[in-house]
Structures are given as structure tokens and as C-alpha cells.
Amino acid sequence: MNISAIRSALAESVASVTPELNTYGYVPDSVAVPCFYVGGVEIDYDVTMGRGSDELSVTCVVLVSANSDASGQEQLDAYLNGSGASSLKAAIEADETLGGECFTLAVSRAQGYGFHKVGTTDYLGAELVVNITGDGS
């Protein structure tokens, strides 16, 4: 798997379904909210012997304004719903191969609901963990 291509494809899949989100395929040093970015990547090599497949665990972050507690949380909650027009899970899983970049993927959980700092600014946000299996060669 090409990790840079995976990052880009994840951001593109979200942007195509939720155009109100500013999307980044990398960890930005400043953001315009609401936003989604692809963060950390953990790699399990050789899940299938002989470089048959690798598994990635990709942590993506969604951020909204922290200026209004109730409305910010309602907006974040809509992004974290398991389905619906604003669901990031549904947007990411709409193309389970990311245009052929992987064999399969699934959003396994949301975590870290609370305040997240980018640069010197705090935002309300959460992390989504995406499990991806793809070609190991």
C-alpha cells in the first residue's frame, strides 16, 4: 500500500460526501473549522505471509468550533453518527477500496471526544479509527 495515496484517498472520500468540511490528507499546522484530517498511521506488516498484505490503523480527526458548547457538540455528534448525511463513517466506508488503493477498510470506533489543540487554538473534536487492509508488496 502507498500510505500517502491512502491518506489522500481518505480525505477525498470525506470531501466528496461532506463538502462543508475542510479536508486535509495530512496533519495541518493550522485549520479552518469544521475540518477533517488524516493523522497518525500504525502499520502491521506481513499480516499475510510473503508480503501478501499489510494492515493500517489510521487515526483521523474531525474538529469543529469550540466557541459554542451546545451547537459545537451537536455538529460534532452529527459527524460521529453511524449513518446519515453528515456521517463520517458512512462517507469513509462509501468506497471500501478507496479507489483501488486497498483491499478493504472499516471505521472501527470514535474516541477522544473533547478539546484538541492545533497550533495555539483549542477546538472541539474527536478521532475516528479506520482499519485498512491492503497489498503488502
Phi, psi and omega per residue, in radians:
M1 nan 2.535 3.054
N2 -1.682 1.883 -3.031
I3 -1.079 -0.713 3.119
S4 -1.083 -0.698 3.112
A5 -1.166 -0.658 3.086
I6 -1.080 -0.818 3.131
R7 -0.997 -0.868 -3.129
S8 -1.075 -0.765 -3.115
A9 -1.130 -0.663 3.079
L10 -1.083 -0.810 3.129
A11 -1.098 -0.733 -3.141
E12 -1.142 -0.668 -3.141
S13 -1.125 -0.660 3.104
V14 -1.244 -0.766 -3.119
A15 -1.077 -0.591 -3.092
S16 -1.251 -0.425 -3.089
V17 -1.815 -0.575 -3.104
T18 -2.173 1.305 -3.032
P19 -1.139 -0.272 3.111
E20 -1.264 -0.269 3.123
L21 -1.504 2.338 2.941
N22 -1.362 2.173 -3.050
T23 -2.020 2.519 -3.138
Y24 -2.356 2.339 3.089
G25 -1.550 0.281 -3.074
Y26 -2.624 3.007 3.098
V27 -1.464 1.929 -3.093
P28 -1.427 2.733 3.061
D29 -1.608 -0.191 2.988
S30 -2.651 2.660 -3.073
V31 -2.374 2.787 2.908
A32 -1.961 2.122 -3.088
V33 -1.616 2.657 0.008
P34 -1.278 2.614 -3.119
C35 -2.563 2.857 3.090
F36 -2.371 2.300 3.029
Y37 -2.433 2.713 3.132
V38 -1.607 2.105 -3.056
G39 -1.807 -2.145 -3.017
G40 -1.197 2.642 3.130
V41 -2.257 2.227 2.992
E42 -1.936 2.427 -3.055
I43 -2.149 2.252 2.953
D44 -1.879 1.886 -3.126
Y45 -1.390 2.698 2.969
D46 0.959 0.782 3.071
V47 -1.104 -0.657 2.954
T48 -1.886 2.257 -3.043
M49 -0.959 2.751 3.089
G50 1.209 0.550 -3.130
R51 1.106 0.484 -3.140
G52 -1.142 -0.759 3.110
S53 -2.750 2.664 3.030
D54 -2.097 2.785 3.046
E55 -2.133 2.377 3.070
L56 -1.966 2.527 2.928
S57 -2.062 1.908 -3.040
V58 -1.889 2.212 3.104
T59 -1.705 2.065 3.105
C60 -1.885 2.651 -3.072
V61 -2.167 2.375 3.000
V62 -2.032 2.306 -3.107
L63 -2.224 2.487 3.034
V64 -2.292 2.999 3.138
S65 -1.142 2.484 3.093
A66 -1.723 0.140 -3.071
N67 -1.224 -0.513 3.131
S68 -2.218 1.896 -3.045
D69 -0.940 -0.991 -3.029
A70 -1.165 -0.878 -3.084
S71 -1.206 -0.600 3.080
G72 -1.119 -0.733 3.127
Q73 -1.199 -0.644 3.088
E74 -1.113 -0.717 3.114
Q75 -1.134 -0.801 3.128
L76 -1.096 -0.734 3.121
D77 -1.026 -0.714 3.133
A78 -1.088 -0.683 3.105
Y79 -1.179 -0.505 -3.090
L80 -1.574 -0.134 3.091
N81 -0.992 2.595 -3.136
G82 -1.249 -0.329 3.108
S83 -2.681 3.001 3.123
G84 1.978 3.015 -3.023
A85 -1.086 -0.547 -3.105
S86 -1.760 0.008 -3.055
S87 -1.147 2.091 3.065
L88 -1.238 -0.588 3.068
K89 -1.016 -0.858 3.138
A90 -1.100 -0.699 -3.136
A91 -1.124 -0.788 -3.115
I92 -1.186 -0.699 -3.076
E93 -1.466 -0.008 -3.139
A94 -1.064 -0.601 3.053
D95 -2.205 1.651 -3.014
E96 -1.202 -0.097 3.082
T97 -1.939 0.060 -3.116
L98 0.844 0.872 3.122
G99 1.188 0.472 3.129
G100 1.613 0.101 -3.141
E101 -1.351 -0.314 -3.135
C102 -2.569 2.994 3.092
F103 -1.368 -0.804 -3.089
T104 -2.825 2.811 3.063
L105 -2.626 2.821 3.055
A106 -2.711 2.434 3.006
V107 -1.461 2.014 -3.007
S108 -1.625 -0.499 -3.120
R109 -2.917 2.829 2.954
A110 -1.961 2.515 -3.101
Q111 -2.657 2.981 3.034
G112 1.135 0.588 3.120
Y113 -1.148 2.085 -3.133
G114 2.755 -2.635 -3.091
F115 -1.551 2.391 3.128
H116 -2.256 2.368 -3.123
K117 -1.742 2.299 2.974
V118 -2.181 2.087 -3.015
G119 1.126 -2.100 3.129
T120 -1.932 0.152 -3.053
T121 -1.919 2.388 3.063
D122 -1.621 2.381 3.082
Y123 -2.219 2.726 2.994
L124 -1.466 2.337 -3.092
G125 -2.892 -3.086 3.102
A126 -2.711 2.875 3.108
E127 -1.921 2.527 3.016
L128 -2.034 2.312 3.118
V129 -1.766 2.144 -3.130
V130 -1.969 2.141 3.104
N131 -1.711 2.202 -3.019
I132 -2.243 2.341 3.046
T133 -2.050 2.331 -3.129
G134 -2.714 -3.107 -3.093
D135 -1.038 2.275 3.135
G136 -1.542 -0.187 -3.075
S137 -1.373 nan nan
